[in-house]
Amino acid sequence: MILSIVALTLCALALLAEFSRTLMLVQQNSYRIDRFRRSLSAMGDSTSFSKLFGIVIALAATVRGVPEIMALAGIGLFCLIMLIIRINARRKYKHPLVWTPRVRRIYGVMVALVAIVAVGWAFLPQGRWSLAREYAILSMFVWVKADWLAIAALWLLKPVEKRINQRYIDDAARILASMPDLKVIGITGSYGKTSTKHYLHRILSEQFAVCMTPGSFNTTLGVVRTVREHLKPFDQVFICEMGAKQSGDIKEICDLVHPSVGIITAVGPQHLESFKTIENVQATKFELVDSLPANGLAVLNNDFEFVANRKVQNVAALRYGVSADGVDYTAHSISYSASGTDFTVSGPQGELKLHTRLVGECNVSNLIAAVIVALHLGMDTRKIAYAVEQIQQVEHRLAIKRTAGGITILDDAFNSNPAGSAMALNVLASLPGRKFVITPGMIELGDRQEELNKEFGAKVAKAADVAIIVGRYNRDAIVAGIESAQQPKAELHPVDTFAEAQALMLSMAKAGDAVLYENDLPDTFK
């Protein structure tokens, strides 16, 4: 009796811990069933050692010759071990589960579904085992397939969530309708949109009351939350970052906020895993431009082929670039120093010399877009120049720091992409001292994942003295790229975790050296 109680208690606790872990994955995949499934597949979650061993334990407990005490003890011990592992793992998660009302609803439905099955099971005719043994075996199979339960809960809650979300959307629309003079500026792009948003906010704040979507609040519900919680009646400008995981996402945001100015910072191979083709990415990003009114303005980065080759006929367009020809605005005379970057923006109004604490052509490009919009809104060039000089580096986006030990850190750990990583390596190469790169490579590149990471490895070989490759997801491609480079320069060190990478770097680097962190380190589950 006591063994049955202990075993079933451990089963219940292990289930609840596994539900929390599963919901963390659901939350990080925006509560979307398709993305959640892809994430599980990429992680190999269903075929992990713990899940396979759990199935073995459950099947072993169903064998007729296995005594009850052994079956319950084996399942209880397994659940205890997994409970300890899951609890300890929580301390290592970069993005732990946030217990929002929506998470609580999903969690409640998952528990309710298990409870319904458990109660119904008690009324079934007793089989060859005791009810305690049957419950323990059932708990093991539920533990192994907790993702199925989460998907069922998401599906059942769809009408509820839709109704709740629509109430919030309607409230945000009401607030926006009450501010007819509000100037809404939409920003999207495969990369660069968050940095551009911050730069534009800093510049426009010299003259206007400005609100922007905070952090990465770039979904419809993120924008809704910003409008309801952050937008003030006296605000004159609303800068709205717009992200997309599928076709129609940006149009949905535009239909809510009705932008009159739209910036497209890039169209590149980021998120090809979701969009499949670069043409689909282009069409989705240009939903912003297609939604602009006839008297609006599109600001487009022609440094990217699939921005430059897209005609715009529904609205006036100003095109810019650092390397592109035939644009309305361009940057030249770019020079780096210990204090940042000096450059000149040339456009229809003439030349504007600027200094910024930021480094890298990607940041110069993002600043051009912000300057164009500021000029469009009638800002004085002196205010623009002052604001550009005061802009602080956005965290994890090619931010430069210096440690107490004299090591220069280039922090480009947010959402690496082919263009941004190349620029980051160029900046690293221009710095004095021995150069380190710590990276897991780039993700969400679809069929081009291996190809682009191999190209990235070849660039690492030429820019760095030491390459520390974290994790196994892109390791083979990056290593192949480094080894394929003519006269490879980078000393190669594959490691499994960021902690190992950090310890290795600290044992090798000294004052005067430079370290580039490229892409999110470490990935939450790899």
Secondary structure, DSSP 4 states (H G I P E B T S, - for coil): -HHHHHHHHHHHHHHHHHHHHHHHHHHHTTT-HHHHHHHHHHHTGGGSHHHHHHHHHHHHHT-TTS-HHHHHHHHHHHHHHHHHHHHHHHTT-SSPPP--HHHHHHHHHHHHHHHHHHHHHHTSPP-SS-HHHHHHHHHHHHHHTHHHHHHHHHHHHHHHHHHHHHHHHHHHHHHHHT-TT-EEEEEE-SSSHHHHHHHHHHHHTTTS-EEE--TT--SHHHHHHHHHHT--TT--EEEEE---SSTTHHHHHHHHH--SEEEE----STTHHHH-SHHHHHHHHTHHHHTS-TT-EEEEETTSHHHHTS---SSEEEEEESS-SS-SEEEEEEEEETTEEEEEEEETTEEEEEEES--SHHHHHHHHHHHHHHHHTT--HHHHHHHHHHPPPPTTSSEEEE-TTS-EEEEE-SS--HHHHHHHHHHHHHSSS-EEEEE------GGGHHHHHHHHHHHHHHH-SEEEEESSTTHHHHHHHHHHSSS--PEEEEESSHHHHHHHHHHH--TT-EEEEES-SS-S--
